[in-house]
Structure formats: C-alpha cells, structure tokens
Amino acid sequence: MSESPDGSPLPRVKPAEELRSRRWFGPADLRSFGHRSRAMQMGYAPEEWTGKPIIAILNTWSDLNPCHAHFKQRVDDVKRGVLQAGGFPVELPAISLDESYLKPTSMLYRNLLAIEAEELIRSHPVDGVVLMGGCDKTTPGLMLGATSANVPAIYLPAGPMLRGNWAGKVLGSGSDSWKYWDELRAGKITDKDWLGVEQGIARSYGTCMTMGTASTMTAIAEAAGMCLPGASSIPAADANHIRMASACGRRIVEMVWEDLTPQKIQTREAFENAIAVAMAMGCSTNAIIHLIAMARRAGQDIGLEDFERYSRKVPVIGNVRPSGSTYLMEDFFYAGGIRALMGNIREHLHLDCLTVTGRTVGENIADAKVYNDDVIRPLSNPIYGEGSLAVLKGNLAPSGCVIKPAAMDQKFLKHAGPAVVFDDYPSMKKAVEDESYPFTADSVLVLRNAGPQGGPGMPEWGMLPMPKKLLKEGHRDMLRLSDARMSGTSYGACVLHVAPESFVGGPLALLQTGDIVEVDVHARSINMRVSDEELERRRAAWKQPAARYERGYGWMFTRHIRQADEGCDFDFLGTEFGAPVPEPVIY
C-alpha cells in the first residue's frame, strides 16, 4: 500500500467484496459461471483474480504509430507492476491515433478514441485502468474516456524520442522539417542535404522531442494530477521509462483500494494548474482545444478566458523549441523535467490539489530541483514575458482564435495587411509555389474551410507554407490566418482556430482578398476593416458549402462536433447532455 506524508500506510477504503469486477466473477449463478470458465479457458486459475483488483491496460500500440512503437514491450512492464502489487492485469487494445500517418487528421478520430476508451472500461470487468498514450490526440482521447467512465485511472506517457542529428546539427522534429523545407525551396540547401535531414530527424521511438502537442498534452495530464511525478518528461528510450511503466502498474492497484477516481482529482483548480504549466512550457496551440474538452468532460467550466488570464501572468520559462531557440525535450528532462518547472512556478499553482499518488501537487514537487537554469528558467529570467498563447477576438473571430507569440517574428505582434484568401488547401498550395503570384511581405495569407466541419476534423494545416517568392526575397515569416490547427512543433505568425469556423458561416467566410486584416496581440484583437453594412450584404450572398460526408463516422462527426472554443467534443458526450451512464446490467 502507498504511504501518507508521515510514512503511515494510506487506508484501504474499498473492501474486496465491493470490487467492481466482482459483479462479473463473484455471484454463484450461471452467468458468472460462464465468466469464470472462460477465464479458465485462457489458462487462468481462480487464485489469480479472486479478491484482487482487475486492471485494464488500454494500449494504443500499432505498427503504424512510431510514437508508440515501444508500447509492445511497455505493456509487459505495466503488467509486472500490477502483479507485484497484487492485481490482475488485462490488456485491452484501443485505436491508435498517429499524427504522422492518419489522414486527414488524427483530430477527426480523437472523440472516437474517447468513446472507445469509455466503453472499453465500462463494459468490461475492470476495477482500474492504465492509459497508455502519448502521440498528440491519444492523451486527450484516453483522458476524456476515462473521465467519463470514472474508475481509478492513471496515465502512462509514451515519452519523447531522442534528439535528431544531421551534419553535426541537432534536429527537432517538425520544427526543422518546416525550416529546412523552406531552405530547400529557397535554394539554400540541396536535395542531398534534404535527404540527410529526412534520415536524421527521428532516431528512436517516442513522440516529437520538441515542445509539440505530444509533450504539451502529457505535461498537462501530469499537471492535472493524472500521472506519476515526473513521468511526462522521461524520454521513451530511457531506462527510467521502463521503471515508470512498472510503477504505474503498482500504483493503479493501490488507487483501486483507495477508491481514488478521476472525479476526485480533476477539479477546476487541477485544470488551472494544467493551464499554468502549459503557458510556462511554451505549449502547443492545441492545448486550448484539448484542455477545454477534458475539463468540461470532468464537469469543470474551463474556457478561453482562463487561458487569457494565465497568459497575462505566467511567462514562458521552458526554453524548448519551437518557443525556445536551442533545447529539446531530452535536455528538459536532464534539467529537472516537469517537476522542476512546476517548482519554479509554484506561486501560480494550487499546491493542495490531489494527484494519482494520493498526495498533493505541493508534496509531489517539494524536493524538485533545476539542474540547468537556461533550459528551465526562473520566473525572473523568462524566454518570453507572457504565456505561450494569446487569445484574440474581434469581428473576424467573435468566439476567439489563438496565436503563439513566443514562436513568431515579433514584428507581426501588431500588423495590418491585405488578405489573400483561399477556400481550399490545393489552390493555396499552388499559389504559394507560383513566384508570379502577387504576394508581398505585408500580405495576410488566409485559408478557410479547414475547421472542425470544414476540414473535416480541423487538420494541422494552419502553418500555411510561406510563398516561394517571399522565401527567395529573404523572408521567413508572414501573418497567416485560418480556422485550422497547426502542429505544436510549428512556429510563425499563425492565427488559428478562428471561431466560429467559415464552413458554418463564421465571419471568416465573408473575408475577401484585398480586405485589410489587422492584428494587435497586445490588445488581443483581430479585425477586418469591413463595415457592418458590407458584411451583412456579403452574408446574404453566402452559401453553405456541401456536406463533407453523407454516411458513416464522418456523418456523425460533422453533425455533433462542437466548435474550437468549446473543445471540439461531441455534444452528446458532454456531462450536461444527460444523466451519467449506469453500470451495465449482467443477466
């Protein structure tokens, strides 16, 4: 059993007779006879499960998910820990969402994983669950499902991959893909150089080693209390990761006996801690969508105004690319990791929040130390004076949009320029490769119909490619605007998540080429210089685009997906939609 801060054992709250799995295995009836006999069919003896917590291990391993390639082995490490603690482990495969291969975007399937995770937990004889994820949408997908199921749960992060390397240069996944692609298009590197980057940028299993969406979301899971202390920072290839996996297996058994459920951990204050940590880390813009969805699924009304509040007071102190200029997640781990960063911002945290350890955030970070204060800066020496993200509003985005000021050319913090508008990605892609197209350095490149319904699924198209003409003139950034998302590994003056999206008639649908778009990040404003009367005239002429799907999952998705400012959850999955789902009947 785990220990309280004074070293005494924490109480076992749940007696064995009240284990959830006992409904399947305990009764002396025909149906339970069937459950027991089928377990024996698989070679298990009653001594292996009787009176013990049955622990589900939701494994998102796949042959087409390089971020989770090691999960085939890690699941055995988790099982070892469960057995050590006196539990009975069972592996339940769940859909693997990989941002690299899954098209049009893994965001289209985040809610599908959430549904699957919830139903896997609820429908099976399990008392607790270990959630194995890491690649961008697996963290929120698994957390959403486990929150709704509300059995004891702990999150096991996949961990970042090792640093990339090419020609003596350290490479960061995603960030350097964009950088060297632009250099290739500008004629600054050769095709042979580009092949070297391709071969050297991803050297091990694990998630992106920049501060992309994967590391952002695992850090958020930890800050919200759902991971073991420091778990989200450990590189996937480090032996510490194996030990952490086994520790997750041991701890979930204790959590079952303590009846420590997500509902007891995921308070409003826990999600405020997650926002503070995200801002300090230089987080991905995707953090906003996922964290809002996760909080609201837990019954906590977190919104854009909470991000704006923390953005104004918590600076970026995690000097990790793309907000930072040099370091990667491996360096962040060696510098002390997430516990050290949380220690440096403790004045902005609710230290009394409960975590999966059975202890508070304050207790978990009490002895945290920073070993390199250039990687994890003190509050007095941030790499950017405000938080990672800024929320903008105006007549272009009445429900809000987001920009990442720390990872862009600062001259675009206040900018006005003529819009160059495209209704689809292929036409935009063709135009940026056309050196005769009339782009200027002041132009605002706009892509629409790329939001939750328009994409469909809100793909990571928001880091719109720089026009080749401007690259050859020496420019490496410009103001870009869309209702899409962008990878957390991306950078640049990209305004994203414009809500409501253009596909459903948001004001972005009314913008025309030549209209002046003005952005003022300090004032948190974004507007088009178009009169209300002209906008009404354009609205009267606007026509709804054709539906993206006429059947299947996509049909369900487009009819039930919420907008970006609401977290892009399905409306019918919200806690306010209906009564909690009861335990399954067993006859």
RACORTA-V234800 format. One line per field, one symbol per residue. phi: phi as a letter, one per 20 degrees, with the letter a starting at -180 (. if undefined). burial: # if it has 16 or more other C-alpha atoms within 10 Angstrom, else .. Layout:
phi->???
burial->???
This chain:
phi->.fdfgenefffefefgfdggfffedefecfffgfffffffgenedgffdfmdfedededefafdcffdgeffefffffggffffendcececfcgdddffdfcfafffdgffffffffffffedfcdbbdddbrgheffffffgfffffldgbcddffnfffgebblmdeddgmgefffffffffeneceffgffffgfdecdbfoegeeeeffffffffgffendcfgnffeffgeefgfffffffffffffffffeledgfeeeegffffgffgfgffemffffgffffffffffendeebgffffffffcdffdeecfefedcecfffffffpmfffffffdgfddefeffcffndeggffdgdfcedbeeedffgfcfebfcffccedbrfebfeobcbdffdbfffefcbcaffcdcebfgffffffeefefffcfegdfcccmcegefgfnlfedfefffgggfgfeoecbbfcbaeedcgfeeboedecmgcffffdnfggfefcgofedcccffelcbbdecfgffffffffefcfffgfcdamggffgfecfefgfdnlefgfeffefafgfffffcc
burial->##................####.###.....#...##.#.........##############..#######..##########.###############.....##############.###..##########################################....########.#######.......#..##.###.##################################...##.####################.####################################.###.###.###.###########..#######.############.####.#############..###..#######..###########################...###########..#..#..##......###.##############################...#####################################..#######..#####.#.......#...............#..##..##########..#..............
